């Protein structure tokens, strides 16, 4: 019997999961609540383990012409004085290239790997588990039954709530600002400037564009700024290095809060969560997409190995994925704690030990999933 599988969400995690399932020989349905016209903005950084997973999924070739390769990351004080460098190419040697590109370009690559139609403007309104199957109700009233439902619908997952797998995501306290800048200063490296409970990261992403990611940890209760661009310029007005020229060139800024998803279990009966719906973290280590791609690889492998034992396959999936995702969460928290130490204490420590500390945070991720 053909396994009836539904993937909920057509973002990075959902499209990757659908690709992993197709590589394993399955033909999932894919639905997305948003319209097809809602393409993601800003940019994204894919470290070497993300590229390795995409290679397993057969999607590395269409990625190669896109964006810009990142070989080195330079960490600086707020005034632009260099603290240390991280050899990104050496860190991920034998694993995969690191690349910055537009999120919309990545989305198109993932869409080519789905191999079937995505049903947009289609929300899941209810999930009922009956006799080991999942009855899913969609917006408009249509009901369908599936052997397996994959919730890949992000931090605010409807599937997570409807299946009773967990409540809302937990805020981390950070506000993040993302922008793509055209015509800014020419850069060849990813550059990170560390301030007082704030940081500014910029990297080339091809075609004379720069991907900018900045964050702050404000006092509790601070609302999102009404004017993100004005706040970005105010917050980083005293920074040096390439930041002044970037602030002059930036035109549009996306602002968001970061949060975590920490669950006791990722599945209930025939319903499984993947990506941010299961294990979201703050984006400090740039591992969100990488974890989703690795999820997709492992999901396909365990279902192919146990096509007649969905509970056993889902249990095997969680055994393989949970330690790695928990490690990313731990390392993310460590990095954020280091960033939020006062510059007078933090910067001398990073100048002497930063390269070893930051390299160690990625070393385990260089190992295969």
C-alpha positions in Angstrom: 0.0 0.0 0.0 1.3 3.5 -0.9 1.9 5.5 2.3 -0.3 8.7 2.4 1.9 11.5 3.7 1.0 15.2 4.2 3.7 17.9 4.7 2.3 21.0 6.3 4.3 24.1 5.4 6.2 25.1 2.2 9.0 27.0 3.7 12.5 25.8 4.1 11.7 22.9 6.5 8.6 21.7 4.6 10.1 21.7 1.1 13.2 20.0 2.4 11.1 17.3 4.1 9.1 16.8 0.9 12.4 16.4 -1.0 13.8 13.9 1.5 10.6 11.9 1.3 10.7 11.9 -2.5 14.3 10.8 -2.5 13.2 7.9 -0.3 10.5 6.9 -2.8 7.4 8.5 -1.3 5.1 11.1 -2.9 3.8 13.4 -0.2 1.1 16.1 -0.5 2.4 19.6 0.5 0.1 22.4 1.7 0.9 26.0 2.6 -1.3 28.5 4.4 0.2 31.5 2.7 -0.3 32.4 -1.0 2.3 31.5 -3.6 3.1 35.2 -4.1 4.6 35.4 -0.5 8.2 34.9 -1.3 10.7 35.2 1.6 12.8 38.3 1.8 16.3 39.1 3.1 19.2 36.6 2.8 20.4 33.5 4.5 23.8 31.9 5.4 24.2 28.2 4.8 27.2 26.7 6.7 29.0 23.6 5.5 26.7 21.0 7.1 23.7 22.6 5.3 25.5 22.1 2.0 26.3 18.5 2.8 22.7 17.7 3.6 21.6 19.4 0.3 24.1 17.3 -1.5 22.4 14.1 -0.1 19.1 15.5 -1.1 20.4 16.1 -4.7 20.0 19.8 -4.5 23.6 21.1 -4.3 24.1 21.5 -8.0 21.4 24.2 -8.6 22.7 26.0 -5.6 26.3 26.5 -6.9 25.6 29.5 -9.2 23.7 31.4 -6.5 25.0 33.8 -3.9 28.6 34.0 -2.7 31.0 31.6 -1.0 32.1 32.6 2.5 35.7 31.5 3.3 36.4 33.5 6.4 34.6 35.2 9.3 36.2 38.2 11.0 35.0 39.2 14.5 35.6 42.8 15.6 34.9 45.2 18.5 32.2 47.7 17.9 34.7 50.3 16.6 35.9 47.8 13.9 39.1 46.7 15.7 39.7 43.1 14.8 39.4 40.5 17.6 40.0 37.2 15.8 39.3 35.4 12.6 37.6 32.1 11.9 38.8 30.1 8.9 35.3 29.0 7.7 36.7 27.0 4.7 39.0 25.0 7.0 36.3 24.5 9.6 34.0 22.8 7.0 36.8 21.2 4.9 35.5 17.9 3.6 32.0 18.7 4.6 30.7 21.4 2.3 31.0 25.0 1.2 29.5 27.9 3.2 27.4 30.3 1.2 25.3 33.4 1.6 22.4 33.9 -0.8 18.9 35.3 -1.1 16.2 33.3 0.7 14.0 33.6 -2.3 16.7 31.9 -4.5 17.0 29.1 -1.9 13.2 28.7 -1.9 13.2 28.3 -5.7 15.8 25.6 -5.5 13.8 23.7 -2.9 10.7 24.0 -4.9 12.3 22.3 -7.9 13.0 19.3 -5.6 9.5 18.8 -4.5 8.5 17.2 -7.8 4.8 17.9 -7.3 2.3 20.7 -6.8 2.2 22.7 -3.6 -1.3 23.6 -2.5 -1.1 27.2 -1.4 -3.8 29.2 0.5 -4.5 25.9 2.3 -4.5 26.0 6.1 -4.9 23.0 8.4 -7.8 23.7 10.7 -8.0 20.5 12.7 -6.2 17.1 13.2 -7.8 14.1 14.7 -5.9 10.8 15.3 -8.3 7.9 14.7 -7.2 4.2 14.6 -3.6 5.1 13.9 -4.3 7.5 11.1 -4.7 11.3 11.0 -7.9 12.9 9.8 -6.9 16.4 8.6 -9.4 19.2 8.0 -8.4 22.0 5.7 -9.7 25.5 5.3 -12.8 25.3 3.1 -14.0 22.2 5.0 -12.2 19.5 3.0 -11.2 16.4 5.0 -8.5 13.9 4.1 -7.0 10.9 5.9 -3.2 10.3 6.0 -0.9 7.6 7.4 1.6 10.3 8.4 1.5 14.1 8.9 4.7 16.1 8.9 4.4 19.4 10.7 6.9 21.7 9.1 5.0 24.9 9.7 7.5 26.8 11.8 7.9 28.3 15.3 4.2 29.1 15.6 3.2 25.6 14.3 -0.5 24.9 13.9 0.2 21.2 13.7 2.1 21.3 17.0 -0.9 22.9 18.7 -3.6 20.8 17.0 -1.8 17.5 17.8 -1.2 18.5 21.4 2.6 18.3 21.1 3.4 21.6 22.8 2.4 25.2 23.4 3.8 28.5 22.0 7.4 29.1 21.4 9.4 30.8 24.2 10.9 34.2 23.5 14.7 34.5 23.9 14.6 38.3 24.4 16.3 39.2 21.2 15.1 41.6 18.5 16.7 40.9 15.1 17.0 43.1 12.0 17.6 41.7 8.5 18.3 43.5 5.3 19.7 43.1 1.8 21.8 46.1 0.8 22.7 47.0 -2.8 25.6 49.2 -3.6 27.2 49.1 -0.1 30.9 48.7 0.6 32.8 45.8 -1.2 33.4 42.9 1.2 34.9 39.5 0.7 34.5 38.2 4.2 31.7 37.7 6.7 32.2 40.4 9.3 30.8 40.5 12.8 31.0 43.5 15.1 30.1 43.0 18.7 28.7 45.8 20.8 27.0 46.1 24.2 24.3 43.4 24.1 24.1 43.8 20.3 25.9 42.6 17.2 26.0 43.5 13.5 26.9 40.9 10.9 27.4 41.5 7.2 28.4 39.2 4.4 28.6 39.3 0.6 25.8 37.4 -1.2 26.7 38.0 -4.9 25.7 40.6 -7.5 27.2 43.5 -5.3 24.6 42.7 -2.6 25.3 42.4 1.1 23.2 40.4 3.6 23.0 42.2 6.9 21.8 40.6 10.2 21.8 42.6 13.4 20.4 42.0 16.8 19.9 43.5 20.2 18.9 42.2 23.6 16.8 45.1 25.0 15.2 45.4 28.5 12.3 43.0 29.1 9.0 44.4 27.9 10.6 46.6 25.2 8.3 46.6 22.1 9.4 46.1 18.5 10.4 49.5 17.0 7.7 51.3 15.0 10.5 52.3 12.5 13.0 49.4 12.2 15.3 51.3 9.9 15.5 54.3 12.2 16.1 52.0 15.2 18.9 50.1 13.3 20.6 53.4 12.5 20.3 54.6 16.0 21.4 51.4 17.6 24.6 51.0 15.5 25.4 54.7 14.9 28.6 54.4 16.9 29.9 51.3 15.2 32.9 51.4 12.9 34.3 49.1 10.1 31.8 48.8 7.2 28.8 49.6 9.3 28.5 53.4 8.6 28.6 52.9 4.9 26.0 50.1 5.2 23.7 52.2 7.3 23.8 54.9 4.6 22.9 52.4 1.9 20.2 50.3 3.6 16.7 51.0 2.5 14.4 48.4 4.0 14.7 46.4 7.2 12.7 43.4 8.4 12.3 43.1 12.2 11.4 40.1 14.3 11.6 38.5 17.7 13.6 35.3 18.2 12.3 32.4 20.2 12.9 28.8 21.1 10.8 25.6 20.8 11.7 23.0 23.4 9.5 19.9 23.4 9.4 16.6 25.4 8.5 14.7 22.2 8.3 15.5 18.6 5.6 13.0 17.5 2.2 11.7 18.6 0.8 8.8 16.7 1.1 9.5 13.0 2.0 13.2 13.5 5.7 14.3 13.5 7.2 17.8 13.8 10.4 18.8 12.0 12.4 22.0 11.6 11.5 25.0 13.7 8.2 23.5 14.6 10.1 20.9 16.7 13.4 22.6 17.8 13.7 26.3 16.9 16.5 28.3 18.4 17.8 31.8 18.1 19.5 32.2 14.7 22.9 33.0 16.2 24.7 30.0 14.8 22.9 30.1 11.5 21.8 26.5 11.9 18.1 26.7 11.4 18.1 25.7 7.7 20.9 23.2 8.3 18.9 21.4 10.9 15.9 21.3 8.6 17.9 19.9 5.8 19.4 17.2 8.1 15.9 16.5 9.4 14.8 15.8 5.8 17.7 13.5 5.2 17.1 11.4 8.3 13.3 11.4 7.9 13.6 9.9 4.4 16.1 7.3 5.6 14.1 6.0 8.6 10.9 5.8 6.6 12.6 4.0 3.8 14.1 1.5 6.3 10.7 0.9 8.0 7.9 1.7 5.6 5.5 -0.7 7.4 6.3 0.6 10.9 5.6 4.3 11.1 5.8 4.4 14.9 9.1 2.6 14.9 10.4 4.9 12.1 9.4 8.1 14.0 11.0 6.8 17.2 14.2 6.1 15.3 14.1 9.5 13.7 13.9 11.2 17.1 16.7 9.1 18.6 19.0 10.2 15.7 18.0 13.9 15.6 17.3 15.0 19.2 20.9 15.0 20.5 22.2 17.0 17.6 19.4 19.6 17.8 19.8 19.9 21.6 23.5 20.4 21.0 22.7 23.3 18.6 20.4 24.9 21.2 23.1 24.6 23.9 25.8 26.1 21.7 23.4 28.9 20.6 22.7 29.8 24.2 26.5 29.8 25.0 27.2 32.1 22.0 24.5 34.5 23.1 25.7 34.5 26.7 29.2 35.3 25.4 27.9 38.1 23.2 26.0 39.7 26.1 29.0 39.8 28.4 30.2 43.4 28.8 32.8 44.4 26.1 35.4 45.2 28.7 35.4 41.6 29.9 34.4 39.9 26.6 36.7 41.4 24.1 40.1 40.6 25.7 38.8 37.0 26.2 37.8 36.7 22.5 41.1 38.3 21.3 43.0 35.5 23.0 40.6 32.5 22.8 37.8 33.4 20.4 39.0 31.3 17.5 39.2 28.1 19.6 35.9 28.8 21.4 33.9 29.5 18.2 35.5 26.7 16.2 34.6 24.2 19.0 30.9 25.3 18.8 30.8 24.0 15.2 33.2 21.0 15.4 30.6 18.4 16.3 28.3 19.6 13.5 31.0 18.7 11.0 30.4 15.1 11.7 27.8 13.3 9.6 24.2 13.1 10.8 
